[in-house]
Amino acid sequence: SLLAARGCAVRLSWTSASDAAGLGTPPVTLPDVPALPARVVQVAAGEAHALFLALDPAPGVFAIGANDYGQLGLGDSLPRRDPQRAFEVPELQGAALVGGVACGGHVSMALSQRGEVWSWGRNEESGVLGNGAALVACVPSPTPLAQLRRKVRVVQVATSGWTALCVSHLGAVLSWGGGACGVHGHGHQADEVAAKAIRGLSDVTVIQAAMGPLHAVVLGSRGEVFTWGRISGAFGSEVQLQLTPKYVDALQSVRVVQVVAGGEHSLALSDQGEVYAWGAHASGALGGVPVLPDPAQKSALVHKVDLRIGRVREIGAGRCHSLFLAASAAESDQALSQQSQSSTLYICGQGVAPADHPVAAMNQAKRAAFNQPGLETKGGMKGALGVVPVTPPLGVPLKLTRVDVKRILEMMAAG
């Protein structure tokens, strides 16, 4: 997991990702601070690589990790001798005026302050890079999405590595790429190689979007939440197939200010600093074991999480883990209103090894099934859901744990 703090990037991993011996060893967090020559303001993580956005002294993007599909944006797909070293993406220096980055799977994306979008990395046949059907295995350099430039000014991008979406400055949502489980929100499961506006959100002014491997969540300007795809817990205890955006009515009395999507769980942050969660809970990513009427129930319904860490300012989610940035206990309401930067980080869940997107890992015949009309009606919704195998995590979850980021930075600086 990655975060930006005090102009530095902090990378967190933890032990006990697997527990084959059944020892039940408590996980231990392992911090690391990648060396970067600039002040970091945003981080984004894919399966085995990451991007860092720096704005001081000038806007620039740095990349670190695996490069087998050119996801570092360095013009090739060759491995680097030092996988812990961050490299600046040459085509996104200075004049590009990058204002945001996003990663998912083996795909990277960047967004300029002018609303332009670039993508690069693994060129999946789903069309996730937004440049039409796949002709080559990878695109190793940032490539502008010309079709978006002609349509909208983009203010946010998100990708799972198989599907991608963006939010325009007017609050419209466009998506493209893989359609498995209806994750692009267009009412079917066939791939979309060109960006299309999601009609089910035409009456909603969207201000933020998040994407998991097989589901998406968006936040409207009035604090309303919509979700679609392979849905766990939002509309019932059973996993459901939702091909178009659907309002999460369990949150109708809550004004939400941020949403995030994990592998099979989602989180929402209210304007009161409270966290609501739903979805798969086996990994411990929901902040603890929820109270369930049936112990065998795999998905928790929408509920307020009893974190007991004070007012939460920001949330984050990975495939099987979650992060919570809470206001310092010593802060007063006045300090909060003045946007004080004193915060405490908490993390929970499981770290998992890098893996391909669930659909990318399927054979060609099964993948082709998603482009057949009426897949969702063959054997009912469960028949369509069963096409994509989702393996639950193994091992010992990390219980909600406080991470002393300030101390980590001090120790790394001293060392």
LUMDOPA-668370 format. One record per residue (C-alpha): residue number from 0; z, y negated, x. Coordinates in steps of 0.02 Angstrom, whole numbers, plus 50000, padded with zeros to 5 digits. Last residue first. Example, Ala and Ser with C-alpha at 12.3 -4.5 7.8 and 13.67 -1.06 7.14 Angstrom:
% LUMDOPA-668370
 kepa     Z     Y     X
    1 50357 50053 50684
    0 50390 50225 50615
//
This chain:
% LUMDOPA-668370
 kepa     Z     Y     X
  414 50427 49690 50963
  413 50509 49528 50910
  412 50364 49483 50793
  411 50366 49659 50718
  410 50555 49649 50692
  409 50545 49478 50609
  408 50402 49533 50497
  407 50497 49687 50442
  406 50655 49586 50411
  405 50562 49467 50296
  404 50479 49612 50206
  403 50645 49694 50162
  402 50578 49831 50048
  401 50691 49878 49902
  400 50663 50053 49834
  399 50629 50117 49659
  398 50627 50305 49687
  397 50494 50376 49802
  396 50420 50528 49720
  395 50440 50699 49802
  394 50285 50807 49816
  393 50128 50843 49717
  392 50017 50720 49624
  391 49929 50767 49461
  390 49746 50819 49476
  389 49625 50734 49358
  388 49475 50844 49316
  387 49334 50751 49228
  386 49236 50855 49102
  385 49395 50889 49003
  384 49395 50714 48933
  383 49228 50745 48847
  382 49291 50905 48765
  381 49454 50820 48720
  380 49357 50690 48622
  379 49281 50822 48510
  378 49197 50984 48567
  377 49035 50891 48592
  376 49057 50722 48508
  375 49101 50625 48666
  374 48946 50691 48754
  373 48837 50619 48616
  372 48693 50561 48724
  371 48677 50641 48896
  370 48709 50525 49043
  369 48886 50590 49065
  368 48819 50767 49083
  367 48727 50718 49242
  366 48894 50713 49333
  365 48927 50893 49286
  364 48759 50949 49354
  363 48775 50848 49514
  362 48942 50922 49565
  361 49103 50825 49539
  360 49190 50729 49681
  359 49098 50569 49634
  358 49174 50585 49460
  357 49354 50598 49521
  356 49327 50456 49648
  355 49333 50526 49824
  354 49501 50553 49908
  353 49622 50466 50025
  352 49791 50554 50036
  351 49926 50508 49912
  350 50080 50396 49921
  349 50199 50426 49779
  348 50300 50318 49661
  347 50409 50165 49687
  346 50407 49996 49772
  345 50519 49842 49768
  344 50487 49673 49849
  343 50610 49529 49848
  342 50565 49347 49823
  341 50603 49174 49891
  340 50443 49074 49867
  339 50514 48942 49751
  338 50392 48897 49614
  337 50489 48742 49555
  336 50517 48823 49386
  335 50598 48970 49473
  334 50714 48855 49569
  333 50769 48775 49406
  332 50800 48946 49328
  331 50918 48981 49472
  330 50882 49090 49622
  329 51020 49190 49704
  328 50956 49355 49635
  327 50792 49326 49727
  326 50643 49331 49611
  325 50562 49502 49598
  324 50397 49565 49669
  323 50365 49736 49592
  322 50253 49871 49665
  321 50186 50031 49586
  320 50133 50204 49645
  319 50015 50347 49603
  318 49841 50273 49614
  317 49901 50102 49667
  316 49985 49968 49563
  315 50043 49789 49580
  314 50163 49672 49492
  313 50212 49489 49510
  312 50357 49376 49468
  311 50491 49499 49408
  310 50656 49424 49348
  309 50803 49528 49403
  308 50800 49698 49489
  307 50873 49802 49348
  306 50710 49901 49328
  305 50735 49947 49144
  304 50550 49964 49102
  303 50497 49898 48932
  302 50396 50031 48842
  301 50217 50078 48801
  300 50211 50267 48776
  299 50245 50387 48919
  298 50113 50516 48962
  297 50146 50694 49021
  296 50255 50752 48877
  295 50339 50914 48931
  294 50513 50839 48912
  293 50473 50801 48728
  292 50557 50651 48646
  291 50535 50555 48808
  290 50655 50436 48896
  289 50560 50366 49044
  288 50586 50435 49220
  287 50593 50290 49341
  286 50493 50139 49397
  285 50334 50189 49306
  284 50257 50255 49468
  283 50376 50405 49475
  282 50229 50520 49511
  281 50256 50621 49351
  280 50249 50464 49241
  279 50072 50461 49174
  278 50041 50316 49056
  277 50134 50162 48997
  276 50230 50016 49070
  275 50306 49850 49019
  274 50386 49736 49149
  273 50496 49586 49109
  272 50482 49418 49199
  271 50499 49318 49037
  270 50312 49275 49037
  269 50280 49461 49024
  268 50211 49577 49158
  267 50102 49725 49106
  266 50087 49892 49193
  265 49962 50035 49180
  264 49963 50220 49222
  263 49834 50353 49258
  262 49773 50302 49430
  261 49846 50128 49427
  260 49796 49976 49324
  259 49874 49804 49332
  258 49908 49668 49202
  257 49976 49491 49218
  256 50041 49351 49105
  255 50087 49449 48948
  254 50162 49362 48796
  253 50252 49502 48706
  252 50264 49528 48517
  251 50091 49610 48509
  250 50128 49726 48655
  249 50127 49889 48555
  248 49965 49824 48480
  247 49866 49864 48637
  246 49698 49796 48577
  245 49552 49913 48604
  244 49403 49887 48721
  243 49262 50013 48693
  242 49239 50197 48736
  241 49420 50249 48712
  240 49449 50432 48756
  239 49629 50483 48731
  238 49768 50566 48832
  237 49903 50622 48709
  236 50067 50527 48688
  235 49990 50392 48581
  234 49895 50229 48587
  233 49937 50157 48759
  232 50007 50320 48830
  231 49863 50379 48939
  230 49689 50308 48909
  229 49530 50375 48987
  228 49420 50223 48958
  227 49479 50064 48869
  226 49614 49930 48872
  225 49652 49764 48789
  224 49804 49652 48815
  223 49847 49488 48726
  222 49933 49345 48818
  221 49840 49206 48728
  220 49712 49187 48869
  219 49668 49372 48860
  218 49719 49504 48985
  217 49610 49652 49032
  216 49642 49836 49067
  215 49519 49967 49131
  214 49516 50156 49136
  213 49440 50298 49238
  212 49477 50260 49421
  211 49587 50110 49381
  210 49524 49934 49347
  209 49611 49768 49319
  208 49554 49610 49231
  207 49617 49432 49215
  206 49581 49275 49113
  205 49485 49349 48967
  204 49437 49233 48824
  203 49420 49357 48682
  202 49291 49353 48541
  201 49154 49435 48644
  200 49273 49568 48709
  199 49196 49718 48620
  198 49025 49656 48673
  197 49057 49692 48856
  196 48928 49585 48947
  195 48805 49686 49049
  194 48780 49703 49236
  193 48637 49818 49283
  192 48645 50001 49338
  191 48737 50056 49181
  190 48789 50240 49187
  189 48797 50342 49027
  188 48966 50367 48944
  187 48947 50264 48785
  186 49027 50117 48695
  185 48994 49982 48826
  184 49171 49977 48899
  183 49127 50018 49080
  182 49259 50156 49080
  181 49178 50249 48937
  180 49253 50414 48995
  179 49121 50420 49133
  178 49012 50263 49123
  177 48980 50232 49307
  176 48909 50065 49362
  175 48910 49896 49276
  174 49029 49776 49192
  173 49029 49598 49126
  172 49182 49512 49053
  171 49173 49338 48974
  170 49314 49214 49002
  169 49210 49056 49026
  168 49233 49057 49216
  167 49164 49235 49214
  166 49264 49395 49238
  165 49189 49538 49337
  164 49172 49726 49323
  163 49139 49877 49433
  162 49120 50065 49411
  161 49119 50206 49539
  160 49220 50129 49682
  159 49356 50080 49560
  158 49302 49898 49559
  157 49369 49725 49516
  156 49296 49550 49524
  155 49366 49380 49475
  154 49304 49200 49450
  153 49118 49232 49425
  152 48993 49096 49382
  151 48871 49179 49264
  150 48694 49241 49231
  149 48575 49201 49375
  148 48706 49231 49509
  147 48752 49394 49422
  146 48577 49465 49440
  145 48571 49414 49623
  144 48722 49518 49671
  143 48729 49461 49852
  142 48736 49598 49986
  141 48880 49612 50109
  140 48827 49731 50249
  139 48838 49920 50269
  138 48747 49971 50108
  137 48767 50159 50097
  136 48682 50319 50041
  135 48513 50238 50009
  134 48407 50222 49852
  133 48545 50210 49723
  132 48494 50133 49557
  131 48508 49945 49539
  130 48594 49813 49644
  129 48763 49807 49560
  128 48857 49900 49696
  127 48923 50021 49564
  126 48749 50085 49523
  125 48809 50256 49465
  124 48709 50337 49605
  123 48846 50279 49722
  122 48800 50159 49862
  121 48954 50179 49970
  120 48993 50012 50051
  119 48939 49835 50004
  118 48958 49703 49870
  117 48939 49513 49866
  116 48978 49395 49721
  115 48945 49208 49697
  114 49065 49103 49594
  113 49062 48946 49700
  112 49230 48988 49779
  111 49146 49146 49839
  110 49188 49323 49783
  109 49195 49477 49892
  108 49173 49662 49855
  107 49204 49823 49950
  106 49166 50003 49899
  105 49231 50167 49970
  104 49354 50197 49828
  103 49399 50025 49762
  102 49409 49859 49850
  101 49419 49676 49798
  100 49410 49508 49886
   99 49431 49325 49835
   98 49389 49145 49881
   97 49252 49167 50009
   96 49177 49000 50064
   95 49016 49080 50131
   94 49003 48932 50252
   93 49150 48992 50356
   92 49121 49177 50387
   91 49065 49307 50262
   90 48913 49377 50353
   89 49015 49419 50509
   88 49149 49526 50423
   87 49295 49501 50544
   86 49365 49661 50616
   85 49543 49724 50596
   84 49607 49852 50721
   83 49703 50005 50665
   82 49548 50118 50666
   81 49528 50083 50854
   80 49370 50167 50914
   79 49275 50112 50760
   78 49177 50238 50656
   77 48992 50201 50631
   76 48923 50154 50461
   75 48829 49998 50515
   74 48810 49812 50477
   73 48994 49765 50496
   72 49037 49765 50310
   71 49193 49872 50328
   70 49130 49983 50187
   69 48986 50046 50293
   68 48996 50217 50211
   67 49092 50306 50350
   66 49185 50146 50395
   65 49368 50197 50381
   64 49504 50069 50415
   63 49510 49880 50432
   62 49413 49731 50367
   61 49431 49543 50392
   60 49361 49409 50278
   59 49349 49224 50318
   58 49389 49053 50250
   57 49429 48928 50388
   56 49587 48887 50492
   55 49664 48961 50388
   54 49593 49038 50230
   53 49606 49223 50270
   52 49557 49362 50150
   51 49603 49536 50208
   50 49502 49691 50161
   49 49559 49872 50165
   48 49497 50046 50205
   47 49538 50227 50166
   46 49541 50239 49976
   45 49517 50053 49944
   44 49643 49914 49972
   43 49636 49727 49939
   42 49735 49589 50026
   41 49752 49403 49992
   40 49819 49248 50081
   39 49810 49301 50264
   38 49831 49168 50400
   37 49713 49204 50544
   36 49699 49305 50705
   35 49753 49470 50625
   34 49862 49607 50698
   33 49904 49738 50568
   32 50089 49737 50517
   31 50161 49912 50488
   30 50300 49978 50379
   29 50353 50161 50355
   28 50450 50195 50194
   27 50556 50353 50189
   26 50540 50486 50054
   25 50692 50592 50009
   24 50664 50773 50062
   23 50655 50888 49911
   22 50647 51042 50020
   21 50516 51130 49913
   20 50420 51192 50065
   19 50258 51121 49996
   18 50332 50947 49980
   17 50186 50827 49988
   16 50182 50638 50004
   15 50354 50662 50078
   14 50341 50513 50196
   13 50298 50333 50155
   12 50165 50204 50186
   11 50173 50015 50185
   10 50049 49892 50261
    9 50100 49710 50282
    8 49968 49574 50302
    7 50031 49410 50371
    6 50022 49229 50307
    5 50204 49229 50255
    4 50178 49387 50153
    3 50018 49475 50100
    2 50032 49650 50030
    1 49963 49823 50061
    0 50000 50000 50000
//
